């Protein structure tokens, strides 16, 4: 999964961004909703895709994902004539360095997520993405010095209780969930620094370019040790690995199209599709354990998200009312 512009997003760090297209723009809104649902639906079923890649390790899968995404982005740039825009971004050294930082965070996110999938922790991964909006709010407070409304503090308190319940249930801290939530939240925070200056394809191209050398070295080392699985397992697994670039890039492009057409509140709601699908896959398809304490922890997280979402809608209505009065 990927960022504020290029990946699953959470409610913004700034209330000033709560606006969107005019209310009469029904057609762009409808298309935006379709793109948003499409992006998050693809992200939601990724655990099933990654399971097709076994017995490849998380390191091999992520390395292929990086290299093949870069190839796919290069093809897209060629077809769409996007190379001049990419060159303009690369010439901006500050933006390129920021995207390098973002690439390190998304690398951590991808590794943890794929490890969680392959090791039977899809439900905990879903918890991480359910928790991400809360983490985003916390980053807004502690990094951007934003002030929280009362209901946002309530949502954070409920989430803290959920983490405590789940930690007691697991007998250990929910490291996977929080690693996913914080790596992705920080990724969104870093990407926020480049704002709208970078389009989705250029951003993904630069981020994967930063990671291409270590990814290639990883594949070379795996091949040298005789543990590279592509081409040595089954036709299905090989084809699935070769599709990793497309599977990575397509939902990012869908998300970027949705972000241009939808108000933040609607975009924020669509993000819950991905962890909900992951949760369903983990519980009902992969039969992961869900003892009562785990249901309680998830229930608290869902209550926190309802509180946060209600507060977001209320804040947007207030902002629109003030705008009309002006």
TIGUKOL-651573 format. One record per residue (C-alpha): chain; x, z, y; residue in three letters. Coordinates in steps of 0.5 Angstrom, whole numbers, plus 500, padded with zeros to 3 digits. Layout:
% residues N
A; X; Z; Y; Ala
...
***
This chain:
% residues 326
A; 500; 500; 500; Unk
A; 503; 499; 507; Unk
A; 501; 501; 515; Unk
A; 497; 502; 521; Unk
A; 497; 494; 522; Unk
A; 499; 492; 515; Unk
A; 496; 497; 510; Unk
A; 491; 502; 509; Unk
A; 490; 506; 515; Unk
A; 487; 512; 517; Unk
A; 484; 514; 523; Unk
A; 488; 513; 529; Unk
A; 493; 518; 533; Unk
A; 489; 516; 539; Unk
A; 482; 517; 541; Unk
A; 483; 511; 546; Unk
A; 484; 507; 540; Unk
A; 477; 508; 538; Unk
A; 474; 502; 541; Unk
A; 473; 495; 538; Unk
A; 469; 489; 539; Unk
A; 463; 489; 543; Unk
A; 457; 491; 540; Unk
A; 454; 484; 540; Unk
A; 460; 481; 536; Unk
A; 456; 481; 530; Unk
A; 459; 475; 526; Unk
A; 466; 478; 527; Unk
A; 464; 485; 525; Unk
A; 461; 482; 519; Unk
A; 467; 478; 517; Unk
A; 472; 484; 519; Unk
A; 468; 488; 514; Unk
A; 468; 483; 509; Unk
A; 476; 483; 510; Unk
A; 477; 491; 510; Unk
A; 473; 492; 504; Unk
A; 477; 486; 500; Unk
A; 483; 489; 502; Unk
A; 481; 496; 500; Unk
A; 478; 494; 494; Unk
A; 485; 490; 492; Unk
A; 489; 497; 493; Unk
A; 484; 501; 489; Unk
A; 485; 497; 483; Unk
A; 492; 496; 483; Unk
A; 493; 502; 478; Unk
A; 490; 497; 473; Unk
A; 495; 491; 475; Unk
A; 501; 496; 475; Unk
A; 499; 498; 468; Unk
A; 500; 491; 466; Unk
A; 507; 491; 468; Unk
A; 509; 496; 463; Unk
A; 514; 498; 460; Unk
A; 517; 496; 466; Unk
A; 520; 502; 470; Unk
A; 517; 504; 477; Unk
A; 524; 502; 480; Unk
A; 524; 495; 477; Unk
A; 516; 494; 479; Unk
A; 518; 496; 486; Unk
A; 524; 491; 486; Unk
A; 520; 485; 484; Unk
A; 515; 487; 489; Unk
A; 520; 487; 495; Unk
A; 523; 481; 493; Unk
A; 517; 477; 491; Unk
A; 513; 479; 497; Unk
A; 519; 476; 501; Unk
A; 519; 470; 498; Unk
A; 511; 469; 499; Unk
A; 512; 471; 506; Unk
A; 517; 466; 507; Unk
A; 512; 461; 504; Unk
A; 507; 463; 509; Unk
A; 511; 463; 515; Unk
A; 513; 456; 513; Unk
A; 506; 454; 512; Unk
A; 503; 457; 518; Unk
A; 509; 455; 523; Unk
A; 510; 463; 524; Unk
A; 518; 462; 524; Unk
A; 518; 462; 532; Unk
A; 514; 469; 532; Unk
A; 519; 472; 527; Unk
A; 525; 470; 530; Unk
A; 522; 473; 537; Unk
A; 521; 479; 533; Unk
A; 528; 480; 530; Unk
A; 531; 478; 537; Unk
A; 528; 485; 539; Unk
A; 533; 490; 536; Unk
A; 529; 496; 537; Unk
A; 523; 493; 534; Unk
A; 527; 491; 528; Unk
A; 530; 498; 527; Unk
A; 523; 501; 527; Unk
A; 521; 496; 522; Unk
A; 527; 498; 518; Unk
A; 525; 505; 518; Unk
A; 518; 503; 516; Unk
A; 521; 500; 510; Unk
A; 524; 506; 508; Unk
A; 518; 510; 508; Unk
A; 514; 505; 505; Unk
A; 519; 504; 499; Unk
A; 518; 512; 498; Unk
A; 511; 511; 498; Unk
A; 511; 505; 493; Unk
A; 516; 508; 488; Unk
A; 512; 515; 488; Unk
A; 505; 511; 487; Unk
A; 507; 506; 482; Unk
A; 511; 512; 478; Unk
A; 504; 516; 479; Unk
A; 501; 510; 476; Unk
A; 505; 509; 470; Unk
A; 506; 517; 468; Unk
A; 498; 518; 468; Unk
A; 497; 521; 475; Unk
A; 493; 516; 478; Unk
A; 488; 522; 480; Unk
A; 493; 525; 484; Unk
A; 495; 519; 487; Unk
A; 488; 518; 489; Unk
A; 488; 525; 492; Unk
A; 494; 523; 496; Unk
A; 490; 517; 499; Unk
A; 484; 522; 500; Unk
A; 489; 527; 504; Unk
A; 492; 521; 508; Unk
A; 487; 522; 514; Unk
A; 488; 529; 515; Unk
A; 496; 528; 515; Unk
A; 495; 523; 520; Unk
A; 491; 528; 524; Unk
A; 497; 533; 523; Unk
A; 502; 528; 525; Unk
A; 498; 527; 532; Unk
A; 498; 534; 533; Unk
A; 506; 536; 531; Unk
A; 509; 529; 533; Unk
A; 505; 526; 539; Unk
A; 503; 533; 542; Unk
A; 495; 531; 541; Unk
A; 490; 536; 542; Unk
A; 485; 537; 536; Unk
A; 477; 538; 537; Unk
A; 474; 544; 534; Unk
A; 471; 540; 528; Unk
A; 478; 537; 526; Unk
A; 481; 544; 526; Unk
A; 476; 545; 521; Unk
A; 477; 539; 517; Unk
A; 485; 541; 517; Unk
A; 483; 548; 514; Unk
A; 478; 546; 509; Unk
A; 484; 541; 506; Unk
A; 489; 547; 506; Unk
A; 484; 551; 502; Unk
A; 484; 544; 497; Unk
A; 491; 544; 497; Unk
A; 492; 551; 495; Unk
A; 486; 551; 490; Unk
A; 489; 545; 487; Unk
A; 496; 548; 487; Unk
A; 494; 554; 483; Unk
A; 490; 549; 478; Unk
A; 496; 545; 477; Unk
A; 501; 551; 476; Unk
A; 505; 547; 481; Unk
A; 505; 544; 488; Unk
A; 501; 537; 488; Unk
A; 508; 534; 490; Unk
A; 505; 527; 488; Unk
A; 499; 527; 492; Unk
A; 503; 530; 498; Unk
A; 509; 525; 498; Unk
A; 504; 519; 498; Unk
A; 500; 522; 504; Unk
A; 506; 524; 508; Unk
A; 510; 518; 507; Unk
A; 504; 513; 508; Unk
A; 502; 518; 514; Unk
A; 509; 517; 517; Unk
A; 509; 510; 516; Unk
A; 503; 509; 520; Unk
A; 506; 513; 525; Unk
A; 513; 509; 525; Unk
A; 509; 502; 525; Unk
A; 505; 505; 531; Unk
A; 511; 505; 535; Unk
A; 511; 497; 535; Unk
A; 503; 497; 537; Unk
A; 501; 490; 537; Unk
A; 507; 486; 538; Unk
A; 508; 484; 531; Unk
A; 503; 480; 526; Unk
A; 502; 482; 519; Unk
A; 506; 477; 516; Unk
A; 512; 478; 521; Unk
A; 512; 485; 520; Unk
A; 512; 485; 512; Unk
A; 517; 480; 512; Unk
A; 522; 484; 516; Unk
A; 520; 490; 512; Unk
A; 522; 487; 505; Unk
A; 528; 483; 508; Unk
A; 531; 490; 510; Unk
A; 530; 492; 503; Unk
A; 531; 486; 499; Unk
A; 539; 487; 498; Unk
A; 538; 494; 495; Unk
A; 532; 491; 491; Unk
A; 536; 485; 488; Unk
A; 542; 490; 487; Unk
A; 537; 494; 483; Unk
A; 535; 488; 479; Unk
A; 542; 486; 477; Unk
A; 544; 493; 475; Unk
A; 538; 493; 470; Unk
A; 539; 486; 468; Unk
A; 546; 488; 467; Unk
A; 544; 494; 463; Unk
A; 539; 490; 458; Unk
A; 533; 494; 461; Unk
A; 530; 488; 465; Unk
A; 523; 487; 462; Unk
A; 521; 481; 465; Unk
A; 521; 475; 460; Unk
A; 523; 479; 454; Unk
A; 516; 483; 453; Unk
A; 510; 478; 453; Unk
A; 507; 472; 457; Unk
A; 502; 477; 461; Unk
A; 507; 482; 463; Unk
A; 511; 476; 466; Unk
A; 506; 473; 469; Unk
A; 503; 479; 472; Unk
A; 510; 481; 475; Unk
A; 511; 474; 478; Unk
A; 504; 475; 482; Unk
A; 507; 482; 485; Unk
A; 509; 478; 491; Unk
A; 502; 475; 492; Unk
A; 498; 482; 490; Unk
A; 502; 486; 495; Unk
A; 501; 481; 501; Unk
A; 494; 478; 500; Unk
A; 491; 485; 502; Unk
A; 495; 486; 508; Unk
A; 493; 480; 511; Unk
A; 486; 482; 509; Unk
A; 487; 488; 513; Unk
A; 490; 485; 519; Unk
A; 484; 481; 519; Unk
A; 479; 487; 519; Unk
A; 483; 491; 524; Unk
A; 482; 485; 529; Unk
A; 475; 485; 528; Unk
A; 473; 492; 527; Unk
A; 472; 498; 531; Unk
A; 477; 504; 529; Unk
A; 471; 508; 526; Unk
A; 468; 502; 521; Unk
A; 476; 501; 519; Unk
A; 477; 508; 518; Unk
A; 471; 509; 513; Unk
A; 473; 503; 509; Unk
A; 479; 506; 507; Unk
A; 476; 511; 503; Unk
A; 474; 505; 498; Unk
A; 481; 505; 495; Unk
A; 482; 512; 493; Unk
A; 475; 512; 491; Unk
A; 476; 507; 486; Unk
A; 483; 510; 484; Unk
A; 479; 516; 482; Unk
A; 474; 513; 478; Unk
A; 479; 509; 474; Unk
A; 483; 515; 473; Unk
A; 478; 519; 471; Unk
A; 473; 514; 467; Unk
A; 478; 509; 465; Unk
A; 484; 512; 464; Unk
A; 481; 519; 462; Unk
A; 485; 523; 466; Unk
A; 483; 531; 465; Unk
A; 479; 534; 471; Unk
A; 478; 541; 469; Unk
A; 473; 545; 474; Unk
A; 478; 547; 479; Unk
A; 480; 540; 480; Unk
A; 473; 538; 481; Unk
A; 473; 544; 486; Unk
A; 479; 542; 490; Unk
A; 477; 534; 490; Unk
A; 470; 537; 493; Unk
A; 474; 541; 498; Unk
A; 478; 535; 500; Unk
A; 471; 530; 501; Unk
A; 468; 536; 505; Unk
A; 474; 535; 510; Unk
A; 473; 528; 510; Unk
A; 466; 528; 512; Unk
A; 467; 533; 517; Unk
A; 473; 529; 520; Unk
A; 469; 522; 519; Unk
A; 463; 525; 523; Unk
A; 467; 528; 528; Unk
A; 470; 521; 529; Unk
A; 463; 518; 530; Unk
A; 461; 523; 535; Unk
A; 467; 522; 539; Unk
A; 466; 515; 539; Unk
A; 459; 515; 541; Unk
A; 461; 520; 547; Unk
A; 467; 515; 549; Unk
A; 462; 510; 549; Unk
A; 457; 514; 553; Unk
A; 462; 515; 559; Unk
A; 464; 508; 559; Unk
A; 457; 506; 560; Unk
A; 456; 511; 566; Unk
A; 462; 508; 569; Unk
***
